[in-house]
Amino acid sequence: MDMEIPAKNLDDIHIRSNLKPGDIGTITYLHGILYAGEYHWDYTFEGYVGEGLAKFALSYDPGKDGIWIAEVDGQIVGSIFIVGRSAEEAQLRWFLVHPDFRGKGLGHRLLDEAIQFCRQHGFKSIYLWTVHGLEAAAYLYCGAGFHKTEEKTHQQWGDRITEERYDLSL
C-alpha cells in the first residue's frame, strides 16, 4: 500500500460508517507505519491494534458500536471507532488521521461524529486511552470537553510511554 496520498481539501473526503473487506488490515497497517515513523514504536504496537480491531470486527453491534472511516479516492486517510462497553459507557478507539490530512479539520469532524453517536445512543460517558506527546489529539479531546483522569507509565511497544486516560460526561 502506498503511503503517499496527495493532500486534498476536506471537501474531497468521504466518511462512511461501515466496515468493508480490507478495512481492518488497512487501519492496522496505517497505525503500525505511522506510529513507527513518528514515535519509533515497534511491531508490537501494530499487533496490539490488529488484535483489538479483529475482536471489534467479530463482535460489531451497530446498536452500540460506531465506525467512521475517512477516504479520499478510495484510500483510507482517517478513522475513529466507538466501542459500547456497557449501556452507559463507551470507549473511543483507533482515532487516526493521515499526516497529509492533519490540520484540515478532519480530526475534529471525526471526533464530532463519534460524540454525536454516543449522545444519540444514550451513553452517559465516553473514555479513551492515548499516549502523552500526542498534543494535537489531546487538544481536540480537551476542546470537546474531555478531561484527563489518569496516567500510567511503563515499557511498551519498544519504548517507555505514558498512557493517559480522558473522560467525557455526556
CORDAGI-V881442 format. One record per residue. N is the residue number from 1. RES is the residue in three letters. PSI is psi in whole degrees, -180 to 180 (NA if undefined). OMEGA is omega in whole degrees, -180 to 180 (none if undefined). D_FIRST is the distance of its C-alpha to the first C-alpha in whole Angstrom. Layout:
BEGIN
N|RES|PSI|OMEGA|D_FIRST, N|RES|PSI|OMEGA|D_FIRST
END
This chain:
BEGIN
1|MET|134|-179|0, 2|ASP|126|-180|4, 3|MET|-11|180|6, 4|GLU|106|178|9, 5|ILE|120|-179|10, 6|PRO|128|-178|14, 7|ALA|130|178|16, 8|LYS|175|-180|19, 9|ASN|171|-175|22, 10|LEU|-28|180|22, 11|ASP|-21|-180|23, 12|ASP|-3|-176|20, 13|ILE|131|175|19, 14|HIS|131|177|19, 15|ILE|125|178|20, 16|ARG|159|-175|20, 17|SER|45|177|22, 18|ASN|159|176|21, 19|LEU|140|175|18, 20|LYS|158|174|16, 21|PRO|134|-179|15, 22|GLY|-19|-178|11, 23|ASP|-46|-177|12, 24|ILE|-46|179|14, 25|GLY|-43|-179|11, 26|THR|-45|-179|8, 27|ILE|-38|175|11, 28|THR|-48|179|12, 29|TYR|-49|-180|9, 30|LEU|-45|177|10, 31|HIS|-48|-178|13, 32|GLY|-50|-177|13, 33|ILE|-48|-176|11, 34|LEU|-45|-178|13, 35|TYR|-29|174|16, 36|ALA|-44|-179|16, 37|GLY|-40|-175|16, 38|GLU|-31|-174|18, 39|TYR|-1|177|20, 40|HIS|28|177|20, 41|TRP|150|-175|20, 42|ASP|-174|-177|19, 43|TYR|-20|-179|17, 44|THR|-27|176|20, 45|PHE|-44|178|19, 46|GLU|-39|177|16, 47|GLY|-41|178|18, 48|TYR|-48|-180|20, 49|VAL|-46|-178|18, 50|GLY|-41|179|17, 51|GLU|-46|-180|20, 52|GLY|-43|179|21, 53|LEU|-37|178|19, 54|ALA|-44|178|20, 55|LYS|-40|178|23, 56|PHE|-48|-178|23, 57|ALA|-37|-178|21, 58|LEU|-21|-177|24, 59|SER|9|-176|27, 60|TYR|129|179|26, 61|ASP|107|-177|29, 62|PRO|-13|176|29, 63|GLY|-17|-179|32, 64|LYS|-11|-178|31, 65|ASP|144|-180|28, 66|GLY|150|-178|26, 67|ILE|133|172|22, 68|TRP|118|-179|21, 69|ILE|123|-180|17, 70|ALA|132|-179|16, 71|GLU|150|170|14, 72|VAL|123|-179|14, 73|ASP|40|177|14, 74|GLY|0|178|12, 75|GLN|135|180|9, 76|ILE|127|180|11, 77|VAL|0|179|12, 78|GLY|159|178|15, 79|SER|157|171|17, 80|ILE|143|-178|20, 81|PHE|150|170|22, 82|ILE|130|176|26, 83|VAL|116|177|27, 84|GLY|112|-177|31, 85|ARG|-29|177|33, 86|SER|-178|179|36, 87|ALA|-23|-176|38, 88|GLU|-16|-172|38, 89|GLU|134|177|35, 90|ALA|154|176|32, 91|GLN|132|175|29, 92|LEU|130|-177|26, 93|ARG|164|171|23, 94|TRP|46|178|19, 95|PHE|118|-175|20, 96|LEU|137|173|17, 97|VAL|126|178|16, 98|HIS|141|-177|14, 99|PRO|-33|180|16, 100|ASP|-13|-177|16, 101|PHE|7|177|17, 102|ARG|148|179|20, 103|GLY|8|-179|23, 104|LYS|0|179|23, 105|GLY|-2|-178|25, 106|LEU|-44|180|22, 107|GLY|-43|178|22, 108|HIS|-43|-180|26, 109|ARG|-45|179|25, 110|LEU|-44|180|23, 111|LEU|-42|177|26, 112|ASP|-42|179|29, 113|GLU|-45|-178|27, 114|ALA|-43|-180|27, 115|ILE|-42|178|31, 116|GLN|-42|177|32, 117|PHE|-46|-179|31, 118|CYS|-40|177|33, 119|ARG|-45|-179|36, 120|GLN|-29|-178|36, 121|HIS|9|172|35, 122|GLY|16|176|38, 123|PHE|145|179|37, 124|LYS|-21|-180|39, 125|SER|157|175|36, 126|ILE|139|172|33, 127|TYR|161|177|32, 128|LEU|157|172|29, 129|TRP|133|176|28, 130|THR|-170|-177|26, 131|VAL|138|176|26, 132|HIS|137|180|29, 133|GLY|-15|176|27, 134|LEU|72|-170|25, 135|GLU|-41|-179|27, 136|ALA|-41|179|26, 137|ALA|-46|179|25, 138|ALA|-38|178|29, 139|TYR|-44|178|30, 140|LEU|-46|-179|29, 141|TYR|-48|-179|30, 142|CYS|-38|178|33, 143|GLY|-27|179|33, 144|ALA|-1|177|33, 145|GLY|2|176|36, 146|PHE|151|176|34, 147|HIS|137|177|36, 148|LYS|128|-175|35, 149|THR|-12|-177|37, 150|GLU|151|174|36, 151|GLU|145|172|35, 152|LYS|134|-177|34, 153|THR|136|179|33, 154|HIS|171|177|32, 155|GLN|124|-179|30, 156|GLN|147|176|26, 157|TRP|30|178|23, 158|GLY|18|-177|24, 159|ASP|165|172|26, 160|ARG|117|-175|29, 161|ILE|155|173|28, 162|THR|111|176|31, 163|GLU|145|180|29, 164|GLU|134|175|31, 165|ARG|136|175|32, 166|TYR|142|-180|33, 167|ASP|147|176|35, 168|LEU|124|173|36, 169|SER|133|-179|39, 170|LEU|NA|none|39
END
